[in-house]
Amino acid sequence: IHDIIHGDQMEAPEVPMATSCSFLLFDISLTRWNVNSLFGTASTDKAYVARLVKAVQRVAASNDVVVLHETHGTALDGAFFRSMCPDCYFYFSGCPAANAGGVAILMKKVFAARFNTITFFVGVPGRTCVARATWALAMCT
C-alpha cells in the first residue's frame, strides 16, 4: 500500500477474506413533475386532461419512479390514477379540496419487485408523502 500523503510504502494489513461476495448494482430513474392541476379546476378541460394523462403515461413508462405534485386531487381520484398506469404502484396524498396540493408517487411494479418492503407515509395531507423502499442484502459470506 502506498501512502499518498507521506509517500511511504506500508505493509497491507491482514484482513480475513470472505469466501464469496455479491455486489449490488443499483440504478434508478426518477422524475419529479409539477402537473399543475391534473384534477381540480383544469379538469373541466377534457382535452387538456387527456393530453396530460398521455404525457404522464409516457413519463411513467420511461422512469422507475415518478413524483407528481400539484395534482389538485382528492382521495376520490385514486381509482383514476390506478387505471391510468396499471404497470405502476400508486401512492397518493390528496387535499380535502380539489383546488390545491396533491402529491402522487408512481413506482413501476418491476422496479418495486427489487425490494422487500415498500412503506408509504403521509406527512401533511396533500403536501408531503414518502414511499420508502427497503431491502436486506448479505454482501459477503
mmCIF file of the C-alpha atoms, coordinates in Angstrom:
data_MODEL
# 
_entry.id   MODEL 
# 
loop_
_atom_site.group_PDB 
_atom_site.id 
_atom_site.type_symbol 
_atom_site.label_atom_id 
_atom_site.label_alt_id 
_atom_site.label_comp_id 
_atom_site.label_asym_id 
_atom_site.label_entity_id 
_atom_site.label_seq_id 
_atom_site.pdbx_PDB_ins_code 
_atom_site.Cartn_x 
_atom_site.Cartn_y 
_atom_site.Cartn_z 
_atom_site.occupancy 
_atom_site.B_iso_or_equiv 
_atom_site.pdbx_formal_charge 
_atom_site.auth_seq_id 
_atom_site.auth_comp_id 
_atom_site.auth_asym_id 
_atom_site.auth_atom_id 
_atom_site.pdbx_PDB_model_num 
ATOM 1   C CA . ILE A 1 1   ? 0.000   0.000   0.000   1.00 0.00 ? 1   ILE A CA 1 
ATOM 2   C CA . HIS A 1 2   ? 1.360   3.405   -0.888  1.00 0.00 ? 2   HIS A CA 1 
ATOM 3   C CA . ASP A 1 3   ? 0.648   6.289   1.498   1.00 0.00 ? 3   ASP A CA 1 
ATOM 4   C CA . ILE A 1 4   ? -0.114  9.132   -0.909  1.00 0.00 ? 4   ILE A CA 1 
ATOM 5   C CA . ILE A 1 5   ? 0.130   11.866  1.738   1.00 0.00 ? 5   ILE A CA 1 
ATOM 6   C CA . HIS A 1 6   ? 3.535   10.880  3.169   1.00 0.00 ? 6   HIS A CA 1 
ATOM 7   C CA . GLY A 1 7   ? 4.983   8.995   0.189   1.00 0.00 ? 7   GLY A CA 1 
ATOM 8   C CA . ASP A 1 8   ? 5.740   5.940   2.347   1.00 0.00 ? 8   ASP A CA 1 
ATOM 9   C CA . GLN A 1 9   ? 5.315   2.309   1.494   1.00 0.00 ? 9   GLN A CA 1 
ATOM 10  C CA . MET A 1 10  ? 3.313   0.367   4.081   1.00 0.00 ? 10  MET A CA 1 
ATOM 11  C CA . GLU A 1 11  ? 2.510   -3.292  4.531   1.00 0.00 ? 11  GLU A CA 1 
ATOM 12  C CA . ALA A 1 12  ? -1.048  -4.218  3.762   1.00 0.00 ? 12  ALA A CA 1 
ATOM 13  C CA . PRO A 1 13  ? -2.950  -5.144  6.913   1.00 0.00 ? 13  PRO A CA 1 
ATOM 14  C CA . GLU A 1 14  ? -4.079  -8.743  7.158   1.00 0.00 ? 14  GLU A CA 1 
ATOM 15  C CA . VAL A 1 15  ? -7.800  -8.967  6.546   1.00 0.00 ? 15  VAL A CA 1 
ATOM 16  C CA . PRO A 1 16  ? -9.750  -12.205 6.629   1.00 0.00 ? 16  PRO A CA 1 
ATOM 17  C CA . MET A 1 17  ? -11.076 -12.841 3.145   1.00 0.00 ? 17  MET A CA 1 
ATOM 18  C CA . ALA A 1 18  ? -14.683 -13.744 2.534   1.00 0.00 ? 18  ALA A CA 1 
ATOM 19  C CA . THR A 1 19  ? -15.304 -16.961 0.663   1.00 0.00 ? 19  THR A CA 1 
ATOM 20  C CA . SER A 1 20  ? -17.703 -15.253 -1.756  1.00 0.00 ? 20  SER A CA 1 
ATOM 21  C CA . CYS A 1 21  ? -19.057 -11.763 -2.295  1.00 0.00 ? 21  CYS A CA 1 
ATOM 22  C CA . SER A 1 22  ? -22.113 -10.425 -4.013  1.00 0.00 ? 22  SER A CA 1 
ATOM 23  C CA . PHE A 1 23  ? -22.197 -6.921  -5.359  1.00 0.00 ? 23  PHE A CA 1 
ATOM 24  C CA . LEU A 1 24  ? -25.297 -4.814  -5.742  1.00 0.00 ? 24  LEU A CA 1 
ATOM 25  C CA . LEU A 1 25  ? -25.670 -2.609  -8.764  1.00 0.00 ? 25  LEU A CA 1 
ATOM 26  C CA . PHE A 1 26  ? -28.461 -0.163  -8.144  1.00 0.00 ? 26  PHE A CA 1 
ATOM 27  C CA . ASP A 1 27  ? -29.776 2.082   -10.863 1.00 0.00 ? 27  ASP A CA 1 
ATOM 28  C CA . ILE A 1 28  ? -32.859 4.291   -10.623 1.00 0.00 ? 28  ILE A CA 1 
ATOM 29  C CA . SER A 1 29  ? -34.510 6.785   -12.917 1.00 0.00 ? 29  SER A CA 1 
ATOM 30  C CA . LEU A 1 30  ? -36.688 9.267   -11.085 1.00 0.00 ? 30  LEU A CA 1 
ATOM 31  C CA . THR A 1 31  ? -38.689 12.215  -12.363 1.00 0.00 ? 31  THR A CA 1 
ATOM 32  C CA . ARG A 1 32  ? -40.425 14.924  -10.350 1.00 0.00 ? 32  ARG A CA 1 
ATOM 33  C CA . TRP A 1 33  ? -43.093 16.924  -12.129 1.00 0.00 ? 33  TRP A CA 1 
ATOM 34  C CA . ASN A 1 34  ? -45.477 19.747  -11.230 1.00 0.00 ? 34  ASN A CA 1 
ATOM 35  C CA . VAL A 1 35  ? -48.523 18.693  -13.274 1.00 0.00 ? 35  VAL A CA 1 
ATOM 36  C CA . ASN A 1 36  ? -50.376 21.921  -12.449 1.00 0.00 ? 36  ASN A CA 1 
ATOM 37  C CA . SER A 1 37  ? -53.899 20.593  -11.870 1.00 0.00 ? 37  SER A CA 1 
ATOM 38  C CA . LEU A 1 38  ? -54.320 17.109  -13.231 1.00 0.00 ? 38  LEU A CA 1 
ATOM 39  C CA . PHE A 1 39  ? -57.582 17.321  -11.324 1.00 0.00 ? 39  PHE A CA 1 
ATOM 40  C CA . GLY A 1 40  ? -59.322 20.338  -9.827  1.00 0.00 ? 40  GLY A CA 1 
ATOM 41  C CA . THR A 1 41  ? -60.190 23.395  -11.870 1.00 0.00 ? 41  THR A CA 1 
ATOM 42  C CA . ALA A 1 42  ? -58.281 22.330  -15.002 1.00 0.00 ? 42  ALA A CA 1 
ATOM 43  C CA . SER A 1 43  ? -60.108 19.006  -15.098 1.00 0.00 ? 43  SER A CA 1 
ATOM 44  C CA . THR A 1 44  ? -63.087 20.699  -16.771 1.00 0.00 ? 44  THR A CA 1 
ATOM 45  C CA . ASP A 1 45  ? -60.968 20.917  -19.939 1.00 0.00 ? 45  ASP A CA 1 
ATOM 46  C CA . LYS A 1 46  ? -61.201 17.281  -21.061 1.00 0.00 ? 46  LYS A CA 1 
ATOM 47  C CA . ALA A 1 47  ? -58.751 17.714  -23.964 1.00 0.00 ? 47  ALA A CA 1 
ATOM 48  C CA . TYR A 1 48  ? -56.143 19.155  -21.579 1.00 0.00 ? 48  TYR A CA 1 
ATOM 49  C CA . VAL A 1 49  ? -56.591 16.280  -19.140 1.00 0.00 ? 49  VAL A CA 1 
ATOM 50  C CA . ALA A 1 50  ? -56.364 13.704  -21.953 1.00 0.00 ? 50  ALA A CA 1 
ATOM 51  C CA . ARG A 1 51  ? -53.050 15.230  -23.181 1.00 0.00 ? 51  ARG A CA 1 
ATOM 52  C CA . LEU A 1 52  ? -51.702 15.380  -19.625 1.00 0.00 ? 52  LEU A CA 1 
ATOM 53  C CA . VAL A 1 53  ? -52.667 11.757  -18.930 1.00 0.00 ? 53  VAL A CA 1 
ATOM 54  C CA . LYS A 1 54  ? -50.853 10.594  -22.077 1.00 0.00 ? 54  LYS A CA 1 
ATOM 55  C CA . ALA A 1 55  ? -47.790 12.598  -21.031 1.00 0.00 ? 55  ALA A CA 1 
ATOM 56  C CA . VAL A 1 56  ? -47.876 11.090  -17.518 1.00 0.00 ? 56  VAL A CA 1 
ATOM 57  C CA . GLN A 1 57  ? -48.148 7.609   -19.050 1.00 0.00 ? 57  GLN A CA 1 
ATOM 58  C CA . ARG A 1 58  ? -45.098 8.259   -21.263 1.00 0.00 ? 58  ARG A CA 1 
ATOM 59  C CA . VAL A 1 59  ? -43.065 9.583   -18.333 1.00 0.00 ? 59  VAL A CA 1 
ATOM 60  C CA . ALA A 1 60  ? -44.130 6.656   -16.105 1.00 0.00 ? 60  ALA A CA 1 
ATOM 61  C CA . ALA A 1 61  ? -43.194 4.168   -18.833 1.00 0.00 ? 61  ALA A CA 1 
ATOM 62  C CA . SER A 1 62  ? -39.657 5.567   -19.091 1.00 0.00 ? 62  SER A CA 1 
ATOM 63  C CA . ASN A 1 63  ? -38.878 6.016   -15.364 1.00 0.00 ? 63  ASN A CA 1 
ATOM 64  C CA . ASP A 1 64  ? -38.750 3.769   -12.322 1.00 0.00 ? 64  ASP A CA 1 
ATOM 65  C CA . VAL A 1 65  ? -40.337 6.374   -10.055 1.00 0.00 ? 65  VAL A CA 1 
ATOM 66  C CA . VAL A 1 66  ? -42.388 9.447   -10.922 1.00 0.00 ? 66  VAL A CA 1 
ATOM 67  C CA . VAL A 1 67  ? -43.357 12.038  -8.316  1.00 0.00 ? 67  VAL A CA 1 
ATOM 68  C CA . LEU A 1 68  ? -46.247 14.267  -9.350  1.00 0.00 ? 68  LEU A CA 1 
ATOM 69  C CA . HIS A 1 69  ? -47.073 17.311  -7.300  1.00 0.00 ? 69  HIS A CA 1 
ATOM 70  C CA . GLU A 1 70  ? -49.854 19.893  -7.517  1.00 0.00 ? 70  GLU A CA 1 
ATOM 71  C CA . THR A 1 71  ? -52.259 17.249  -8.820  1.00 0.00 ? 71  THR A CA 1 
ATOM 72  C CA . HIS A 1 72  ? -55.128 19.097  -7.088  1.00 0.00 ? 72  HIS A CA 1 
ATOM 73  C CA . GLY A 1 73  ? -56.700 15.729  -6.427  1.00 0.00 ? 73  GLY A CA 1 
ATOM 74  C CA . THR A 1 74  ? -58.622 14.310  -3.513  1.00 0.00 ? 74  THR A CA 1 
ATOM 75  C CA . ALA A 1 75  ? -58.728 10.756  -2.155  1.00 0.00 ? 75  ALA A CA 1 
ATOM 76  C CA . LEU A 1 76  ? -61.556 10.043  -4.620  1.00 0.00 ? 76  LEU A CA 1 
ATOM 77  C CA . ASP A 1 77  ? -59.134 10.370  -7.544  1.00 0.00 ? 77  ASP A CA 1 
ATOM 78  C CA . GLY A 1 78  ? -57.145 7.262   -6.583  1.00 0.00 ? 78  GLY A CA 1 
ATOM 79  C CA . ALA A 1 79  ? -59.071 4.918   -8.872  1.00 0.00 ? 79  ALA A CA 1 
ATOM 80  C CA . PHE A 1 80  ? -58.341 7.171   -11.840 1.00 0.00 ? 80  PHE A CA 1 
ATOM 81  C CA . PHE A 1 81  ? -54.608 7.061   -11.162 1.00 0.00 ? 81  PHE A CA 1 
ATOM 82  C CA . ARG A 1 82  ? -54.603 3.286   -10.782 1.00 0.00 ? 82  ARG A CA 1 
ATOM 83  C CA . SER A 1 83  ? -56.322 2.869   -14.141 1.00 0.00 ? 83  SER A CA 1 
ATOM 84  C CA . MET A 1 84  ? -54.043 5.437   -15.789 1.00 0.00 ? 84  MET A CA 1 
ATOM 85  C CA . CYS A 1 85  ? -50.805 3.486   -15.137 1.00 0.00 ? 85  CYS A CA 1 
ATOM 86  C CA . PRO A 1 86  ? -51.625 -0.175  -14.423 1.00 0.00 ? 86  PRO A CA 1 
ATOM 87  C CA . ASP A 1 87  ? -47.914 -1.151  -14.535 1.00 0.00 ? 87  ASP A CA 1 
ATOM 88  C CA . CYS A 1 88  ? -47.216 1.131   -11.566 1.00 0.00 ? 88  CYS A CA 1 
ATOM 89  C CA . TYR A 1 89  ? -47.953 1.081   -7.884  1.00 0.00 ? 89  TYR A CA 1 
ATOM 90  C CA . PHE A 1 90  ? -49.672 4.273   -6.918  1.00 0.00 ? 90  PHE A CA 1 
ATOM 91  C CA . TYR A 1 91  ? -49.175 6.210   -3.688  1.00 0.00 ? 91  TYR A CA 1 
ATOM 92  C CA . PHE A 1 92  ? -51.240 9.357   -3.271  1.00 0.00 ? 92  PHE A CA 1 
ATOM 93  C CA . SER A 1 93  ? -51.864 12.082  -0.741  1.00 0.00 ? 93  SER A CA 1 
ATOM 94  C CA . GLY A 1 94  ? -54.723 14.376  -1.684  1.00 0.00 ? 94  GLY A CA 1 
ATOM 95  C CA . CYS A 1 95  ? -56.078 17.541  -0.153  1.00 0.00 ? 95  CYS A CA 1 
ATOM 96  C CA . PRO A 1 96  ? -59.579 17.814  1.308   1.00 0.00 ? 96  PRO A CA 1 
ATOM 97  C CA . ALA A 1 97  ? -60.480 20.240  -1.523  1.00 0.00 ? 97  ALA A CA 1 
ATOM 98  C CA . ALA A 1 98  ? -59.648 19.667  -5.185  1.00 0.00 ? 98  ALA A CA 1 
ATOM 99  C CA . ASN A 1 99  ? -58.212 23.116  -5.765  1.00 0.00 ? 99  ASN A CA 1 
ATOM 100 C CA . ALA A 1 100 ? -54.807 22.802  -4.095  1.00 0.00 ? 100 ALA A CA 1 
ATOM 101 C CA . GLY A 1 101 ? -51.900 20.494  -3.342  1.00 0.00 ? 101 GLY A CA 1 
ATOM 102 C CA . GLY A 1 102 ? -51.918 16.793  -4.074  1.00 0.00 ? 102 GLY A CA 1 
ATOM 103 C CA . VAL A 1 103 ? -48.858 14.545  -4.319  1.00 0.00 ? 103 VAL A CA 1 
ATOM 104 C CA . ALA A 1 104 ? -48.650 11.234  -6.169  1.00 0.00 ? 104 ALA A CA 1 
ATOM 105 C CA . ILE A 1 105 ? -45.816 8.726   -6.402  1.00 0.00 ? 105 ILE A CA 1 
ATOM 106 C CA . LEU A 1 106 ? -45.918 6.214   -9.243  1.00 0.00 ? 106 LEU A CA 1 
ATOM 107 C CA . MET A 1 107 ? -43.478 3.308   -8.921  1.00 0.00 ? 107 MET A CA 1 
ATOM 108 C CA . LYS A 1 108 ? -43.076 0.684   -11.630 1.00 0.00 ? 108 LYS A CA 1 
ATOM 109 C CA . LYS A 1 109 ? -44.080 -2.740  -10.331 1.00 0.00 ? 109 LYS A CA 1 
ATOM 110 C CA . VAL A 1 110 ? -40.974 -4.269  -11.949 1.00 0.00 ? 110 VAL A CA 1 
ATOM 111 C CA . PHE A 1 111 ? -38.773 -1.800  -10.064 1.00 0.00 ? 111 PHE A CA 1 
ATOM 112 C CA . ALA A 1 112 ? -40.675 -2.289  -6.794  1.00 0.00 ? 112 ALA A CA 1 
ATOM 113 C CA . ALA A 1 113 ? -40.095 -6.053  -7.024  1.00 0.00 ? 113 ALA A CA 1 
ATOM 114 C CA . ARG A 1 114 ? -36.417 -5.416  -6.164  1.00 0.00 ? 114 ARG A CA 1 
ATOM 115 C CA . PHE A 1 115 ? -37.372 -4.517  -2.589  1.00 0.00 ? 115 PHE A CA 1 
ATOM 116 C CA . ASN A 1 116 ? -38.532 -6.493  0.441   1.00 0.00 ? 116 ASN A CA 1 
ATOM 117 C CA . THR A 1 117 ? -40.810 -3.759  1.744   1.00 0.00 ? 117 THR A CA 1 
ATOM 118 C CA . ILE A 1 118 ? -42.350 -0.560  0.444   1.00 0.00 ? 118 ILE A CA 1 
ATOM 119 C CA . THR A 1 119 ? -43.978 1.653   3.039   1.00 0.00 ? 119 THR A CA 1 
ATOM 120 C CA . PHE A 1 120 ? -45.997 4.770   2.344   1.00 0.00 ? 120 PHE A CA 1 
ATOM 121 C CA . PHE A 1 121 ? -46.191 7.671   4.803   1.00 0.00 ? 121 PHE A CA 1 
ATOM 122 C CA . VAL A 1 122 ? -48.246 10.858  4.609   1.00 0.00 ? 122 VAL A CA 1 
ATOM 123 C CA . GLY A 1 123 ? -46.785 13.835  6.454   1.00 0.00 ? 123 GLY A CA 1 
ATOM 124 C CA . VAL A 1 124 ? -49.130 16.711  5.689   1.00 0.00 ? 124 VAL A CA 1 
ATOM 125 C CA . PRO A 1 125 ? -52.114 15.521  3.603   1.00 0.00 ? 125 PRO A CA 1 
ATOM 126 C CA . GLY A 1 126 ? -51.837 16.781  0.045   1.00 0.00 ? 126 GLY A CA 1 
ATOM 127 C CA . ARG A 1 127 ? -48.432 18.331  0.694   1.00 0.00 ? 127 ARG A CA 1 
ATOM 128 C CA . THR A 1 128 ? -45.863 15.727  1.748   1.00 0.00 ? 128 THR A CA 1 
ATOM 129 C CA . CYS A 1 129 ? -45.597 11.970  1.427   1.00 0.00 ? 129 CYS A CA 1 
ATOM 130 C CA . VAL A 1 130 ? -42.845 9.371   1.349   1.00 0.00 ? 130 VAL A CA 1 
ATOM 131 C CA . ALA A 1 131 ? -42.620 5.991   -0.332  1.00 0.00 ? 131 ALA A CA 1 
ATOM 132 C CA . ARG A 1 132 ? -39.782 4.154   1.440   1.00 0.00 ? 132 ARG A CA 1 
ATOM 133 C CA . ALA A 1 133 ? -38.340 1.090   -0.252  1.00 0.00 ? 133 ALA A CA 1 
ATOM 134 C CA . THR A 1 134 ? -36.109 -1.200  1.821   1.00 0.00 ? 134 THR A CA 1 
ATOM 135 C CA . TRP A 1 135 ? -34.340 -4.495  1.367   1.00 0.00 ? 135 TRP A CA 1 
ATOM 136 C CA . ALA A 1 136 ? -31.939 -6.724  3.240   1.00 0.00 ? 136 ALA A CA 1 
ATOM 137 C CA . LEU A 1 137 ? -28.864 -7.974  1.464   1.00 0.00 ? 137 LEU A CA 1 
ATOM 138 C CA . ALA A 1 138 ? -25.964 -10.067 2.682   1.00 0.00 ? 138 ALA A CA 1 
ATOM 139 C CA . MET A 1 139 ? -22.946 -8.847  0.739   1.00 0.00 ? 139 MET A CA 1 
ATOM 140 C CA . CYS A 1 140 ? -20.272 -11.382 1.744   1.00 0.00 ? 140 CYS A CA 1 
ATOM 141 C CA . THR A 1 141 ? -20.220 -14.812 3.318   1.00 0.00 ? 141 THR A CA 1 
# 
